[in-house]
Amino acid sequence: MTTTDTVSSSDAGRHGHRFLLLGTDTIYAYHLPLYHVAIHAFQMITKFGLDGSLRKKYLDDLGNHEDRQVYYSLFSEGHWPLKEIVDGTRTSLKVELERVTVDSDGNRTFTKIVDETTATCRKDDVVHYEPLDATDYPENLTYLAFGEGSEAHLAHQLAASPNWDEVITTSNPAGFEQSDLDRAAAVTIPSIKDPKGVVKTSPLVKGKPYEGLIGTREVTFTAGRQGWWNHTSLNK
């Protein structure tokens, strides 16, 4: 069965950017990329200034769905260029908090749980910004590391297409330096070859420990909660 995305009825006919929320102590925003739509053909990781009520709603809801395949996104209406954040010409954006649920067939539904509010943004908070298809498929599975303190997240590095999009939160990360996380350093997994195409399930098994490399330095982590997954609308 083909995976599809649906939205709540209030979103009918609306277009804009979506940013997936990751983390609890420091909350990161991961732009939902699409290879086939020029305005969305970027992999971006940043931080937003969120008001207390939105932050609390996200954290409370996450706590209630910790063991379910549920994601969280901020929807910002309009096809404005992401580079406005990178250049510092945009300092705020209107956002709505959505819960993204996934059914047994893999279909995603975006449902608004917080009405429109304002988030702030700064170019200094952009951790990673890169056009899709910037590089060829790597030899080994490669992720981008970001986070703060004891929280380390990994986003699958989107190179050539077709591909799959995934973000996970690790547990027991070791060997990562804050400078790695601040610049979204590439982490290769030598034990897993890159599939050079689309996969339908994550190559990383939740609860399983892995060894990775940042350059020649070894890091270790256990695959934890999945904060995003997409192998369908990403590509078509």
C-alpha positions as a printed NumPy array, in Angstrom:
array([[ 0.   ,  0.   ,  0.   ],
       [ 1.272,  3.46 , -0.863],
       [ 2.024,  5.684,  2.1  ],
       [ 0.219,  9.025,  2.052],
       [ 0.143, 12.193,  4.135],
       [-3.113, 13.756,  5.317],
       [-3.756, 16.894,  7.336],
       [-6.573, 18.142,  9.499],
       [-9.463, 19.748,  7.617],
       [-8.343, 23.236,  8.665],
       [-5.162, 22.742,  6.617],
       [-6.909, 22.072,  3.315],
       [-5.21 , 24.02 ,  0.544],
       [-2.471, 25.425,  2.785],
       [ 1.201, 25.223,  1.911],
       [ 4.272, 25.91 ,  3.99 ],
       [ 7.308, 24.542,  5.78 ],
       [ 7.256, 21.875,  8.464],
       [ 9.937, 21.517, 11.113],
       [10.139, 18.352, 13.205],
       [10.844, 18.889, 16.901],
       [13.595, 16.87 , 18.603],
       [14.873, 16.912, 22.164],
       [13.601, 17.809, 25.609],
       [16.196, 19.958, 27.376],
       [17.204, 21.814, 24.222],
       [14.581, 21.568, 21.477],
       [15.824, 21.385, 17.894],
       [13.878, 21.922, 14.675],
       [14.543, 19.703, 11.663],
       [13.145, 20.913,  8.351],
       [11.032, 18.353,  6.465],
       [12.839, 18.145,  3.09 ],
       [11.503, 17.118, -0.326],
       [13.754, 16.336, -3.291],
       [11.157, 17.29 , -5.889],
       [10.065, 20.712, -4.525],
       [12.749, 23.373, -4.919],
       [11.685, 25.464, -1.897],
       [11.917, 22.356,  0.329],
       [15.015, 20.742, -1.22 ],
       [17.24 , 21.494,  1.767],
       [18.307, 19.556,  4.837],
       [18.255, 22.036,  7.711],
       [18.744, 21.752, 11.469],
       [18.236, 24.773, 13.689],
       [16.749, 25.987, 16.962],
       [13.743, 28.255, 17.45 ],
       [12.753, 30.428, 20.367],
       [ 9.473, 28.858, 21.549],
       [ 7.02 , 30.347, 24.014],
       [ 6.46 , 28.517, 27.29 ],
       [ 2.966, 27.232, 26.521],
       [ 3.964, 25.631, 23.212],
       [ 7.062, 24.113, 24.773],
       [ 5.001, 22.653, 27.645],
       [ 2.358, 21.24 , 25.287],
       [ 5.047, 19.535, 23.188],
       [ 6.876, 18.055, 26.186],
       [ 3.666, 16.905, 27.91 ],
       [ 2.32 , 15.312, 24.748],
       [ 5.653, 13.666, 24.001],
       [ 5.689, 12.227, 27.502],
       [ 2.261, 10.713, 26.93 ],
       [ 3.294,  9.136, 23.597],
       [ 6.931,  8.239, 24.305],
       [ 6.537,  4.601, 23.212],
       [ 4.352,  5.227, 20.143],
       [ 5.232,  6.132, 16.563],
       [ 4.237,  9.748, 17.021],
       [ 6.181, 12.758, 15.782],
       [ 5.827, 16.508, 16.366],
       [ 6.129, 19.311, 13.845],
       [ 5.825, 23.056, 13.611],
       [ 3.881, 24.195, 10.54 ],
       [ 4.741, 27.623,  9.114],
       [ 2.456, 28.765,  6.315],
       [ 3.958, 30.193,  3.125],
       [ 6.73 , 29.203,  0.725],
       [ 9.324, 31.636,  2.   ],
       [13.007, 30.765,  1.38 ],
       [14.727, 28.948,  4.245],
       [17.836, 30.967,  3.466],
       [16.12 , 33.947,  5.113],
       [16.865, 32.244,  8.447],
       [20.439, 31.418,  7.411],
       [21.089, 35.007,  6.255],
       [19.455, 36.544,  9.312],
       [16.862, 38.47 ,  7.301],
       [14.047, 36.531,  9.006],
       [13.89 , 36.743, 12.798],
       [10.456, 35.232, 13.492],
       [ 7.81 , 32.997, 11.976],
       [ 4.211, 32.086, 12.696],
       [ 3.941, 28.412, 13.676],
       [ 1.351, 25.845, 14.731],
       [ 2.255, 22.731, 16.703],
       [ 1.116, 19.453, 15.126],
       [ 1.057, 15.878, 16.322],
       [ 2.019, 13.525, 13.493],
       [ 0.469, 10.086, 13.896],
       [ 1.264,  7.017, 11.808],
       [-1.217,  4.19 , 11.183],
       [-0.492,  0.498, 10.591],
       [-0.061,  1.114,  6.845],
       [ 2.483,  3.872,  7.426],
       [ 0.127,  6.73 ,  6.499],
       [ 0.857,  9.976,  8.355],
       [-1.753, 12.423,  9.659],
       [-0.781, 15.957, 10.741],
       [-3.198, 17.27 , 13.394],
       [-2.938, 20.736, 14.926],
       [-2.698, 20.707, 18.72 ],
       [-1.579, 24.323, 19.327],
       [-3.004, 27.303, 17.439],
       [-0.797, 29.808, 15.689],
       [ 1.879, 31.478, 17.769],
       [ 5.183, 33.182, 17.031],
       [ 8.594, 31.512, 17.173],
       [11.826, 33.45 , 16.926],
       [14.834, 32.403, 14.854],
       [18.479, 33.452, 14.638],
       [21.102, 32.681, 12.022],
       [23.522, 31.773, 14.826],
       [21.197, 28.906, 15.817],
       [21.427, 27.19 , 12.42 ],
       [23.375, 23.965, 12.943],
       [23.206, 22.626,  9.385],
       [21.943, 23.895,  6.03 ],
       [22.669, 21.994,  2.818],
       [20.847, 21.484, -0.484],
       [19.713, 17.935, -1.195],
       [21.679, 15.938, -3.779],
       [24.814, 17.882, -2.745],
       [26.909, 14.698, -2.717],
       [26.788, 11.166, -4.09 ],
       [25.78 ,  8.173, -1.98 ],
       [28.434,  7.472,  0.689],
       [30.113,  4.082,  1.02 ],
       [28.828,  3.549,  4.56 ],
       [25.691,  4.593,  6.4  ],
       [26.149,  8.239,  7.44 ],
       [24.251, 10.448,  9.878],
       [24.569, 14.058, 11.058],
       [25.029, 14.46 , 14.811],
       [23.461, 17.371, 16.671],
       [22.295, 18.149, 20.173],
       [23.46 , 19.592, 23.446],
       [24.849, 18.131, 26.644],
       [23.812, 14.51 , 27.116],
       [21.23 , 14.612, 24.284],
       [22.611, 13.561, 20.907],
       [20.381, 13.191, 17.847],
       [21.252, 11.666, 14.479],
       [19.715, 12.725, 11.149],
       [20.334, 10.519,  8.127],
       [22.539, 12.494,  5.763],
       [20.556, 13.095,  2.572],
       [22.862, 12.793, -0.402],
       [21.766, 11.467, -3.795],
       [18.152, 10.556, -4.51 ],
       [16.08 ,  8.509, -4.07 ],
       [16.722,  8.167, -0.367],
       [15.028,  8.015,  3.024],
       [14.741, 10.603,  5.78 ],
       [15.16 ,  9.693,  9.444],
       [16.018, 11.358, 12.728],
       [16.612,  9.454, 15.971],
       [17.566, 10.366, 19.513],
       [20.404,  8.259, 20.86 ],
       [20.863,  6.845, 24.332],
       [24.236,  6.324, 26.003],
       [26.162,  8.491, 23.504],
       [29.916,  8.395, 24.156],
       [32.84 , 10.059, 22.41 ],
       [30.79 , 12.932, 20.987],
       [32.203, 16.388, 21.652],
       [30.001, 19.46 , 21.874],
       [31.846, 20.871, 18.872],
       [30.673, 17.808, 16.878],
       [27.06 , 18.45 , 17.809],
       [27.293, 22.194, 17.189],
       [28.322, 21.657, 13.551],
       [26.284, 18.53 , 12.732],
       [29.405, 16.433, 12.237],
       [29.073, 13.432,  9.923],
       [29.042, 10.076, 11.739],
       [29.753,  7.026,  9.59 ],
       [28.725,  3.526, 10.687],
       [31.497,  1.261,  9.306],
       [29.546, -1.93 ,  9.989],
       [26.644, -0.929,  7.684],
       [26.994, -0.265,  3.967],
       [24.89 ,  2.551,  2.564],
       [21.991,  0.967,  0.615],
       [22.317,  3.654, -2.086],
       [18.595,  4.022, -2.466],
       [15.328,  3.751, -0.555],
       [14.793,  1.531,  2.471],
       [11.414,  1.003,  4.114],
       [12.643,  0.462,  7.666],
       [15.535,  1.985,  9.552],
       [18.943,  0.29 ,  9.27 ],
       [19.385,  1.21 , 12.957],
       [17.553, -1.077, 15.375],
       [16.13 ,  0.627, 18.451],
       [17.922, -0.547, 21.585],
       [20.959, -1.83 , 19.694],
       [24.424, -0.323, 20.337],
       [26.542,  0.928, 17.433],
       [30.075,  2.124, 16.813],
       [30.612,  5.112, 14.566],
       [33.395,  7.346, 13.333],
       [33.7  , 11.119, 13.218],
       [36.718, 11.353, 10.999],
       [38.995,  8.765, 12.603],
       [37.636,  9.219, 16.142],
       [35.356,  6.503, 17.497],
       [31.97 ,  7.298, 19.002],
       [29.363,  4.907, 20.353],
       [25.613,  5.158, 20.87 ],
       [22.474,  3.108, 21.271],
       [19.679,  3.738, 18.781],
       [16.752,  5.315, 20.603],
       [13.413,  6.952, 19.856],
       [12.672,  7.779, 16.219],
       [11.744, 11.444, 15.83 ],
       [10.99 , 11.299, 12.092],
       [10.783,  8.843,  9.202],
       [ 9.907,  9.326,  5.51 ],
       [10.75 ,  7.277,  2.434],
       [ 7.72 ,  8.217,  0.315],
       [ 6.805, 11.893, -0.096],
       [10.507, 12.735,  0.273],
       [11.093, 11.297, -3.186],
       [ 7.912, 11.99 , -5.166]])
